[in-house]
């Protein structure tokens, strides 16, 4: 069972230390997105990296649109990983969708986590009465249509918008390549699951201390979302970081690394 879970999620364990940091990637990327954060923490922490099913070098045969029709299944995978590696009181750093995945996991098995650190996370991407999520349903329908019509063209255009670092075009190319490596049918299904999700009601139930790192001009997660989470998660802190776009751990790695280090020192 251990072997199958490690293979399913392409788990890699690095570093030294009695405390563990789990780095969880967002949609369209894989564990390599955290490469800049490994060296600064590897000497003091055990680091666990993994790929969500359907991404990176995960076992694609484990993916089914039925099983992964909600974020709860990804949370189950995360708890499987913690159980097999006997991990408790970990620090979970989750980018984008992995923020809510870790929140759902922490509601079920809070002892697995000592602290959650969200990077560009959102409980709901759709605007609602009194809530700014960033997208109208028509915006999302246009995304799905573009993905369906020409996935690789969509990936190239979306990567540029999401990265939002025009002075570093290589980063947008990297993200476009990462998106293009995903099977288009999986990418489209996962995108719908993420963008149509709504986990606002779960926020007040979270009892694990949480830090929300918010970058500037994030196409997927406006500042209002970070503020909303900080107001609704009991033990939470919002930290605005000097970084641009949805992937600050890639575009401003030192800023994110220093923010994580400050959270851990606190």
C-alpha positions as CSV (number, residue, x, y, z in Angstrom):
1,X,0.0,0.0,0.0
2,X,2.8,2.4,0.8
3,X,4.5,1.7,-2.5
4,X,1.2,2.3,-4.4
5,X,0.5,5.6,-2.7
6,X,4.1,6.8,-3.2
7,X,3.8,5.8,-6.8
8,X,0.3,7.2,-7.3
9,X,1.3,10.6,-6.2
10,X,5.0,10.5,-7.2
11,X,6.1,11.2,-3.6
12,X,9.6,12.5,-3.0
13,X,11.1,13.0,0.5
14,X,14.1,15.3,0.9
15,X,16.0,17.2,3.6
16,X,16.7,16.6,7.3
17,X,14.7,17.6,10.3
18,X,12.2,16.4,12.9
19,X,9.4,18.6,11.5
20,X,8.0,18.1,8.0
21,X,7.0,20.7,5.4
22,X,4.6,19.4,2.7
23,X,4.7,21.5,-0.5
24,X,1.5,21.0,-2.5
25,X,1.2,22.4,-6.0
26,X,-1.6,24.1,-7.9
27,X,-3.5,23.4,-11.1
28,X,-1.4,23.2,-14.2
29,X,1.9,22.6,-12.4
30,X,3.6,19.8,-10.5
31,X,6.0,19.5,-7.5
32,X,8.8,21.0,-9.6
33,X,7.1,24.4,-9.1
34,X,8.5,24.4,-5.6
35,X,12.2,23.9,-6.6
36,X,13.3,27.3,-5.4
37,X,12.0,26.6,-1.9
38,X,13.7,23.2,-1.4
39,X,17.3,24.3,-0.7
40,X,16.4,27.0,1.9
41,X,14.5,24.6,4.1
42,X,16.1,21.2,3.4
43,X,18.8,21.6,6.1
44,X,16.3,22.1,8.9
45,X,13.1,20.3,7.7
46,X,12.1,17.1,6.1
47,X,10.4,18.1,2.9
48,X,7.7,16.1,1.2
49,X,6.8,16.7,-2.4
50,X,4.1,15.1,-4.4
51,X,2.0,15.4,-7.6
52,X,-1.8,15.4,-7.5
53,X,-3.3,12.6,-9.6
54,X,-3.4,13.7,-13.2
55,X,-0.4,16.0,-12.9
56,X,3.3,15.7,-13.2
57,X,4.6,12.1,-12.9
58,X,1.6,10.9,-10.9
59,X,0.0,7.6,-11.9
60,X,-2.5,8.7,-14.5
61,X,-4.2,5.3,-14.4
62,X,-5.4,6.4,-10.9
63,X,-7.4,9.3,-12.4
64,X,-11.1,9.1,-13.0
65,X,-13.4,12.0,-13.6
66,X,-15.9,10.4,-11.2
67,X,-13.5,10.0,-8.3
68,X,-12.0,13.4,-8.8
69,X,-15.3,15.3,-9.3
70,X,-14.7,17.3,-6.1
71,X,-11.7,18.6,-4.1
72,X,-12.5,16.1,-1.3
73,X,-10.9,13.3,-3.2
74,X,-7.6,15.3,-3.4
75,X,-7.9,15.9,0.3
76,X,-8.3,12.1,0.8
77,X,-5.1,11.5,-1.2
78,X,-3.3,14.0,1.0
79,X,-4.4,12.3,4.1
80,X,-3.5,8.9,2.6
81,X,0.0,10.3,2.1
82,X,0.2,11.6,5.7
83,X,-1.0,8.2,7.1
84,X,1.4,6.1,5.1
85,X,4.4,8.3,6.0
86,X,3.2,8.6,9.6
87,X,3.2,12.4,9.4
88,X,1.6,14.5,12.1
89,X,1.9,18.2,13.0
90,X,3.3,19.1,9.5
91,X,3.5,22.5,7.9
92,X,1.5,22.4,4.7
93,X,2.3,25.0,2.1
94,X,-0.4,24.9,-0.6
95,X,-0.5,26.8,-3.8
96,X,-3.8,27.7,-5.4
97,X,-6.2,24.7,-5.3
98,X,-4.0,23.0,-2.8
99,X,-5.0,25.6,-0.2
100,X,-8.6,24.4,-0.2
101,X,-7.4,20.7,-0.5
102,X,-5.3,21.1,2.6
103,X,-8.2,22.9,4.4
104,X,-10.5,20.1,3.7
105,X,-7.9,17.6,4.8
106,X,-7.3,19.5,8.1
107,X,-11.1,19.5,8.9
108,X,-11.0,15.7,8.8
109,X,-7.6,15.0,10.4
110,X,-6.4,18.2,12.1
111,X,-3.6,16.4,13.9
112,X,-1.8,16.0,10.6
113,X,-1.2,19.8,10.4
114,X,0.5,22.3,12.7
115,X,0.2,25.2,10.3
116,X,-1.3,25.9,6.8
117,X,0.3,28.4,4.5
118,X,-1.8,29.4,1.5
119,X,-0.2,30.9,-1.6
120,X,-2.9,32.2,-4.0
121,X,-5.7,30.1,-2.5
122,X,-9.4,30.7,-3.0
123,X,-12.6,29.2,-1.5
124,X,-14.7,30.4,-4.5
125,X,-13.7,31.8,-7.8
126,X,-17.1,33.0,-8.8
127,X,-18.5,36.4,-7.8
128,X,-21.6,36.2,-5.6
129,X,-23.8,38.6,-3.7
130,X,-21.4,40.5,-1.4
131,X,-18.5,38.4,-2.4
132,X,-15.7,39.1,-4.9
133,X,-14.3,35.9,-6.4
134,X,-12.9,37.4,-9.5
135,X,-14.9,35.7,-12.2
136,X,-18.5,35.8,-13.6
137,X,-19.9,32.5,-14.9
138,X,-19.7,33.8,-18.4
139,X,-15.9,34.3,-17.9
140,X,-15.5,30.7,-16.8
141,X,-17.7,29.4,-19.7
142,X,-15.4,31.2,-22.1
143,X,-12.4,29.5,-20.5
144,X,-14.0,26.1,-20.8
145,X,-14.9,26.8,-24.5
146,X,-11.4,27.9,-25.3
147,X,-9.9,24.9,-23.6
148,X,-12.3,22.6,-25.6
149,X,-11.7,24.4,-29.0
150,X,-7.9,24.4,-28.9
151,X,-6.4,23.4,-25.6
152,X,-2.8,24.1,-26.5
153,X,-3.6,27.6,-27.8
154,X,-5.6,28.3,-24.6
155,X,-2.7,27.0,-22.4
156,X,-0.3,29.5,-24.1
157,X,-2.6,32.5,-23.6
158,X,-3.7,31.6,-20.1
159,X,-0.1,31.0,-18.9
160,X,0.9,34.5,-19.9
161,X,-2.1,36.0,-18.1
162,X,-1.7,33.9,-14.9
163,X,2.0,34.4,-14.6
164,X,1.7,38.1,-15.2
165,X,5.5,38.8,-15.3
166,X,6.1,40.1,-18.8
167,X,9.7,40.9,-18.0
168,X,10.2,37.1,-17.4
169,X,8.6,35.5,-20.5
170,X,10.4,32.2,-19.7
171,X,8.1,31.7,-16.8
172,X,5.0,31.9,-18.9
173,X,6.6,29.5,-21.4
174,X,7.4,27.1,-18.5
175,X,3.8,27.2,-17.3
176,X,2.4,26.8,-20.8
177,X,4.6,23.7,-21.2
178,X,3.4,22.4,-17.8
179,X,-0.2,22.9,-18.8
180,X,0.4,21.3,-22.2
181,X,1.9,18.2,-20.5
182,X,-1.5,17.4,-18.9
183,X,-4.0,15.3,-20.8
184,X,-6.5,17.9,-22.2
185,X,-9.5,15.9,-21.0
186,X,-8.1,15.8,-17.5
187,X,-7.2,19.5,-17.5
188,X,-10.7,20.5,-18.6
189,X,-12.4,18.3,-16.0
190,X,-10.1,19.5,-13.2
191,X,-10.5,23.1,-14.2
192,X,-14.3,22.8,-13.9
193,X,-14.0,21.1,-10.5
194,X,-11.8,23.9,-9.2
195,X,-13.5,27.0,-10.8
196,X,-17.0,25.8,-9.9
197,X,-16.1,24.9,-6.3
198,X,-17.4,26.8,-3.3
199,X,-15.8,26.1,0.1
200,X,-16.7,29.3,1.9
201,X,-18.8,27.6,4.5
202,X,-15.9,25.4,5.6
203,X,-13.6,28.3,6.4
204,X,-15.0,29.0,9.9
205,X,-14.6,25.4,10.9
206,X,-10.8,25.4,10.4
207,X,-8.9,25.2,13.7
208,X,-5.4,25.0,12.3
209,X,-3.4,28.3,12.4
210,X,-3.3,29.6,8.8
211,X,-1.3,32.2,7.0
212,X,-2.6,33.6,3.7
213,X,0.1,34.9,1.3
214,X,-1.4,37.3,-1.2
215,X,0.4,38.6,-4.2
216,X,-0.5,41.6,-6.4
217,X,-2.6,41.4,-9.6
218,X,-3.4,37.7,-9.3
219,X,-5.8,37.0,-12.2
220,X,-7.3,34.1,-10.3
221,X,-7.4,35.4,-6.7
222,X,-8.0,39.1,-6.2
223,X,-7.0,40.8,-2.9
224,X,-10.7,40.7,-1.7
225,X,-10.5,36.8,-1.6
226,X,-7.5,36.9,0.7
227,X,-9.3,39.4,2.9
228,X,-12.4,37.3,3.0
229,X,-10.5,34.2,4.1
230,X,-8.7,36.2,6.8
231,X,-12.0,37.4,8.1
232,X,-13.6,33.9,8.1
233,X,-10.8,31.6,9.2
234,X,-10.5,31.8,13.0
235,X,-6.7,31.6,13.5
236,X,-5.5,33.3,10.3
237,X,-3.3,36.0,9.2
238,X,-3.2,37.8,5.8
239,X,0.2,38.8,4.5
240,X,0.5,40.8,1.3
241,X,3.8,40.0,-0.4
242,X,5.7,42.0,-2.9
243,X,5.2,39.7,-5.9
244,X,3.1,39.8,-9.1
245,X,0.7,37.2,-10.5
246,X,-0.6,33.8,-9.5
247,X,2.8,32.1,-9.2
248,X,4.9,34.1,-6.8
249,X,6.9,31.1,-5.7
250,X,8.3,31.0,-9.3
251,X,8.3,34.7,-10.2
252,X,9.6,36.0,-6.9
253,X,10.9,32.9,-5.1
254,X,13.0,34.8,-2.5
255,X,10.0,36.8,-1.4
256,X,7.9,33.7,-0.9
257,X,10.8,31.8,0.7
258,X,11.3,34.6,3.2
259,X,7.6,34.9,3.9
260,X,7.4,31.2,4.7
261,X,10.5,31.4,6.9
262,X,9.0,34.3,8.8
263,X,5.8,32.3,9.3
264,X,7.8,29.3,10.7
265,X,9.9,31.5,12.9
266,X,6.8,33.1,14.4
